[in-house]
Amino acid sequence: MADRGKTMKDESNQKQYSNVEAVDILHMVANLYIATKLPRDYGTGENYTSVEVHTIKHIADNPGITVTEMARDYGKTKGAVSQILKKIEGKGLVYRKTDVENENKTHLYLTEKGEQLDAAHREFDQINSGESLNLVREQFSDEDINIAFHVLETWLDVRRDVHQKRMSKKKNKTKNK
């Protein structure tokens, strides 16, 4: 495998990806990753969708996050995020706490059950998603992989900013009509 990896590395360093090719690869990776919409047991004895567990993870990583902030992070409308939150709140995984300075603003936190699901999901991903990443690690150095994920994180931040600017322009156009 090491020889194959070296060849793949050499080829990938030479290839120049157009915007269309790069976006298509990102789209395919995202679709493949979230293709399983079927709920599964992540180790808690109950079934959850990948959207639910990753929403839980995002709240765990950002305790006190608001719906508006989550919508920005996910590039979705507040309504779409609220629908997901309604489901996981109904399952006893998340609770809202009103802001002491602004009663119209609420912050999201995990319940104990949500924390247990988050821990189980992280362990599940470490083992199961690690399988794919470990195969990639056989073909690329840790430095290469870290660079790739750094680029993806930067791309995600830039994409969020572009999305926000487009949404603001769209909102202003609608207001001015």
N, C-alpha and C positions, 0 to 999 in steps of 0.2 A: 504493500500500500504506500509505503514511503516514496518509492519511485514515481508512482502514479500522482501522488500529491505534489511532488516537485515539478512534474510536467504541468499539472493543473495550475500551480503557482506561476510558473513561467508564462503560460498562456494568458492567465488572468492579468498579469502585469503588462502584457503587450496590448491587450484589447482595450479599445477606447469605447466606452458605452455612451450612446446618444441619450438625450433626455427621454426619448420614447422607450428605449430599451431598459433604461434604469427604472423608470416608473413601472414598466410592465413587470420587471422582476420583483419589485416591491409589492405590486398588486398580487402576483402569484404567491409569494411567500405569505402575505397576509391572509389570502383566501385559503391557502392550504392549512395555515395555523388555526384559523377559526372555522374550518369546514365542518368540524364536528359540533353540531348544534344540539346533539343529544345530551341530556343531563347524565352525569356520571358521579359515582361515589369517589370522592377524593380522600377517603379514609375516615369519614365521620359517621358512616352508616346511613347517610342521606344523600340524595342526588341533587347536583347543582349544575348549571350550565357554565361554560367557560366565561361568558360575559358576567355572570354573577360573581364567580370567584375572583376574576380580575378586577371587578369593581370593588370587591371587599379588600383586595390587596392594595388598590390605589388609596382607599380610605385609611387602611392600616399604615401606609407609608406617608400619609398626609392627614393626621388626625385633626379634626376641626375644619376640614375643607368644606366649601360651600357648593351648592348645586351649580352656581355660575362658574366657579373655578373648575369643577369637574367637566362641565360642558366645554369650556375652553380647552382643557387638557385632551379631551376625547374628540374634539372637533364635531360635536353634536349639539343639537338644540337643548335648551334647559328642559323642554317638554320630554324629549327622548330620554334624557338622564333621569328625570323624575319618574318615568315609567319603570325603569330598571330599579331605582331606589324603592319605589312602592312595593315591588315584588320582594326585594330582600328585607325590607322593613317588616313586611307581612310574615316573613319566615323567622323573624326575631334575630336578625344578624346585625342590624344597624339601628341606631337611634339618633334623633335630632335634638340639638340643644339650642335654644334661642340665645342670640347675642345679647349680652347685658347692656351694651351701648346702643344697639339698633335692633328693636324687637321684630323688624321685618326680615332680619337676616338670621338664618339658622346654620349651625355647624353640624357636620356629620361625624359620628364616632361608631366604633364597633362595640357590640355587646360582647359578653363573655363567649357566647356561642359563635359570634362572628370571628373573634380572636382564635378560637379553636379551629374553625374552618380555614382561616388564613394560614395557620401553622400547618395544617394537614395539606393544604393546597401547595404550599411552598415545598414541602417534603415530596409530594407527588411530582411536581415539576422538576425538582432536583434529580429525581430518579428517572422519570419518563422522558422529559424533554432533554435531559442530560445525555440520553442515548444518542440522539441526533447530533448534538453539539460535540460529543466525544468522538464521533466519526469524522466530523469536520476538523477537530483538533489533531487527528491523525494525518491530516493533509496540510495543515497550516500551523504556524508557530503561535504561541500565546500572544506575542506582539501583534501579529497579523490580525488575529481575532479581536484583540482589544482595539486596534485601530478601526476595524470594521464597525464594531459597536459604538465607538466614539463618533464615527462619521454618521451612523444611523441616529444616534441621540441628537447630534447637531442638526441633522436633516429634519428630525421630528420637531425640534424647537423652531426652526425656520419655517417649517410647514404650518405650525400652529400660528405663528405671527402672520404669515401670508393669509391664512384662513380668517383670522380675526380682522385683518384689514379689509378683506373682501366682504365680510359680513357687515362691517361698519359702513362701507360704501353702499352696500345694498340697502341697509337700513336707512341711510341718509337719502338715497334716491326715492325710496318709498315715502319718506316723510315729506319730501319736497314736491310730491305730485299733488 
